[in-house]
Amino acid sequence: MRKKSIIHMIVIIVILPFLSGCWTLAAVGAGAYGGYKMKEHGYTLQNPITKEKKSKQ
């Protein structure tokens, strides 16, 4: 019984790092989808770092 629980803990510890990457990809995909849907409804996104335009002299 004790040996079985130790094996389960080892399997969980080994699998956990692989799942963290999947959660990251899922969150990125959800954010991209949300941004796409907002764009459809007329919202716009603006980069806070913008290049200054040179004035014509």
C-alpha positions in Angstrom: 0.0 0.0 0.0 2.8 2.5 0.9 4.7 1.5 -2.2 1.8 2.3 -4.4 1.3 5.8 -3.0 5.0 6.5 -3.4 4.8 5.5 -7.1 1.7 7.8 -7.5 3.6 10.7 -6.0 6.6 10.1 -8.3 4.3 10.0 -11.4 2.6 13.3 -10.3 5.9 15.0 -9.8 7.3 13.8 -13.1 4.1 14.8 -15.1 3.6 18.2 -13.4 6.3 20.1 -15.4 4.9 18.9 -18.7 1.4 20.2 -17.8 2.7 23.7 -16.9 3.5 24.4 -20.6 0.1 23.2 -21.7 -1.6 25.7 -19.2 0.6 28.5 -20.6 -0.4 27.7 -24.2 -4.1 27.5 -23.2 -3.9 31.0 -21.5 -2.1 32.5 -24.6 -4.7 31.0 -26.9 -7.6 32.3 -24.7 -6.1 35.8 -24.7 -5.6 35.9 -28.4 -9.2 34.8 -29.0 -10.5 37.4 -26.6 -8.5 40.1 -28.5 -9.8 38.9 -31.8 -13.4 39.0 -30.5 -12.9 42.5 -29.1 -11.5 43.7 -32.4 -14.7 42.4 -34.1 -16.8 44.5 -31.7 -14.9 47.7 -32.6 -12.4 47.9 -29.8 -8.8 48.8 -30.8 -5.6 48.1 -29.1 -2.8 50.7 -29.0 0.9 50.1 -28.3 1.9 52.4 -25.4 5.4 52.8 -27.0 5.0 54.8 -30.2 7.5 56.3 -32.5 7.4 60.1 -32.7 6.5 61.4 -36.2 8.8 63.9 -37.7 7.1 67.2 -38.5 7.5 68.6 -42.0 9.5 71.9 -42.0 
